[in-house]
Amino acid sequence: MTNETGAHAQTAQAKPPQTRKKPHSETHHGITISDDYHWLRDPGYPEVTETEILAHLEAENGWFRSHMDPHQPLIDTLFAEMKGRIKEADRSVPVKDGDWLYWVEFEEGAQYLKHYRRPHDAPEGEGVTLILDEPALAAGKDYFRLGASSVSPDGTLLAYAIDDDGSERFTVRVKNLITGEHLPDTIPGTLSALIWTSDSKAFVYSLANAQWRTDNARLHRLGDDPLQDVELYHEEDEGFRVSLGLTAQEDWIVIATGDHETNEARIVPADNPTAKPIIIAPRKKGHEYDIDIRDGIIYVLTNDTHINFRIAAASLDTPDQWQELIAGSDEYYITGLELFRDFYVVEGRRNGLDQIVLHDYADPAKTVPITFPEASYVASTGNNPEYICERLRLSYESMVSPATVFDYHIASGELETLKVQEIPSGYDPALYTTERRMVTARDGTQIPVSIMMRADRDAATQPQLHLYGYGAYGITIDPGFSTSRLSLVDRGFAYAIAHIRGGDDMGRQWYLDGKLQARTNTFNDFVDVARALVDDGLTKAGAISISGGSAGGELMGAVVNSDPDLWGAVVAHVPFVDVLNTMLDASLPLTPGEWPEWGNPIEDKNAFTLIQSYSPYDQVCAQDYPPIMVTAGLNDPRVTYWEPAKWVAKLREHKTNDNLLILKTNMGAGHGGKSGRWESLKETAEEFAFILWQIGMRQVGPDLLRGQM
């Protein structure tokens, strides 16, 4: 593999930014830790105004640009490929909700969506109303994101929330959909769903507190001063977050609160939200449950008797007396429950594959599973807002099958295709192959790996492979379709997703086996998958590029410390790498709520020493490191900008080779990087250009689909 870092020495800066060291130390449990780059955290955060810090981040951005700018032709080529696979003028399949059909559209060249509706009984093209114009709202802004939006029950008002700096503190506005005018009501600093009351005269929402935590549920009556809004609920546990929902018949508002292992739900009438709340089941450590209500019966998805959850029911009169409807199972992991008038839908996974099953209220033994055509796929219920439902909207895709929207006809069992993702530049699924392998990890556990590649790929001459992983919070990384991925696969890469522990791909225990004391299983699984793919002849050490973001960025940091020889290029997006220091700082937005995931090193010495033993920042050492590209967001409330900045500084101090290390901080964005579909795509093109350059691909032009090592 060639390292071309030196090839651009004349166009790149001669030396990377030198990060000043300022001694700083703290002692916990009798153990002193030093952090010479602690100063990169602005004491005024979330405001970042320290000139030395901003100058350092800009210097890093300059170093990044000096190395990536010479590859702009390749970035442009990749971007053009990726953009060519996206239908620019596109619209969603309309969804009926009450008297209206709702849909969204991208116009040709547009970065953001327009939201429309028309009367459901009007002919196509008649009575169309533009209800929300994202391009207009985003005009002149470096960043824009639409958050929650909700139409009032009477269909006349739209409440919506926007974020224009990436801080994920949203401002709520209300629009009259009949006149097109905005009401004077404006509520800044929100972070929640927006749930209307039955009379369409008020809505329930949550404010983010100073630590970016939603510890409240508030009622805003239209026309009132938001400062006078009624607080319906306040959460005292700083580790719990409040979330809001609405039951199937839209008669109850659900105010839920919880952390990563415990939750509690209370309900208030949607027509009288200030009434005394009904608590479904008081919180109990380790007990998780979700609820919905139909005709006075509460349906509960709960892990109280089985780790993979069961479904139970109770009367509103006795909400804590649950009668089992569907027992928990070692083989079937129940992940979702949705109620309709004539049936209810249970979603889950069996052997890691999605299952959607319809159930009869009157006859528990009567079930209708929905079957799909491929052996490996991703399937879920889509947007189904109406309680009386004759067709169930579904979403479907696989690593080789573009995203498809189905309607499942309840009476006939027919699966009607409504839309298949169009790829304007062309796509032939016959050119590709996908498979699911099982890899034996070092402790004997079988780890699933989903792989996609060209059917004619020759691993002997084209050993390049990209391996993606996440492995945290019980989040599944589905083997879905990606048009961007083709820019690597068409150049000879295999693309693999490691379904490592820490996610819940194989059931709830899969998640538990990758958190707290078992956290290092996640990192070991990822390395063991890579080594198994080398042993199987699919790739070779040094020909593997890897990427991950947030907690997946922590994964990147851990595996470059433990096994740097395996990786030919590493991309870590907004990486959570300073785990110990972050978990020691209870003032940070996420920390108290994260202790059930990582452990509380403030109170628990064992948690302290365990986190210290794997925290990527703490474990940086004097060794050769692979080429690494790192991204950050100045306004990121989830992974604060100083984590990647400190990590890069420490890596640069200790690494013993000249492989490239670059950091780009988006100075006007947050956790998700730049907004807008094209700006986001440009960042993907930039990432892939870095991989192709560093992995040693010599032939990367638009007409060459193969590269050689």
Sequence and secondary structure as in RCSB ss.txt:
>XXXX:A:sequence
MTNETGAHAQTAQAKPPQTRKKPHSETHHGITISDDYHWLRDPGYPEVTETEILAHLEAENGWFRSHMDPHQPLI
DTLFAEMKGRIKEADRSVPVKDGDWLYWVEFEEGAQYLKHYRRPHDAPEGEGVTLILDEPALAAGKDYFRLGASS
VSPDGTLLAYAIDDDGSERFTVRVKNLITGEHLPDTIPGTLSALIWTSDSKAFVYSLANAQWRTDNARLHRLGDD
PLQDVELYHEEDEGFRVSLGLTAQEDWIVIATGDHETNEARIVPADNPTAKPIIIAPRKKGHEYDIDIRDGIIYV
LTNDTHINFRIAAASLDTPDQWQELIAGSDEYYITGLELFRDFYVVEGRRNGLDQIVLHDYADPAKTVPITFPEA
SYVASTGNNPEYICERLRLSYESMVSPATVFDYHIASGELETLKVQEIPSGYDPALYTTERRMVTARDGTQIPVS
IMMRADRDAATQPQLHLYGYGAYGITIDPGFSTSRLSLVDRGFAYAIAHIRGGDDMGRQWYLDGKLQARTNTFND
FVDVARALVDDGLTKAGAISISGGSAGGELMGAVVNSDPDLWGAVVAHVPFVDVLNTMLDASLPLTPGEWPEWGN
PIEDKNAFTLIQSYSPYDQVCAQDYPPIMVTAGLNDPRVTYWEPAKWVAKLREHKTNDNLLILKTNMGAGHGGKS
GRWESLKETAEEFAFILWQIGMRQVGPDLLRGQM
>XXXX:A:secstr
    GGGGTTTS SS         EEEETTEEEE TTGGGS TTTTS   HHHHHHHHHHHHHHHHHHGGGHHHH
HHHHHHHHHTS SSEE   EEETTEEEEEEE TT SS EEEEEETTS TTSS EEEEEHHHHHTT S  EEEEEE
E TTSSEEEEEEESSSS  EEEEEEETTT  EEEEEEEEE S  EE TTSSEEEE BB TTS B EEEEEETTS 
GGG EEEEE   TT EEEEEE TTS EEEEEEE SS EEEEEEETT TTS  EESS   TT  EEEEEETTEEEE
EE SS TT EEEEEETTSTT  EEEE   SSEEEEEEEE SS EEEEEEETTEEEEEEE SS TT EEE   SSS
S EEEE     SS SEEEEEEE SSS  EEEEEETTT  EEEEEE   TT   GGGEEEEEEEEE TTS EEEEE
EEEETT  TTT   EEEE    TT        STTHHHHTTT EEEEE  TTS TT HHHHHTTSGGGTHHHHHH
HHHHHHHHHHTTS  TTSEEEEEETHHHHHHHHHHHH GGGEEEEEEES    HHHHHT TTSSSHHHHHHHH  
TTT HHHHHHHHHH TTTT  SS    EEEEEETT SSS THHHHHHHHHHHHH  S   EEEEEETT BTTBS 
SHHHHHHHHHHHHHHHHHHTT    STT      
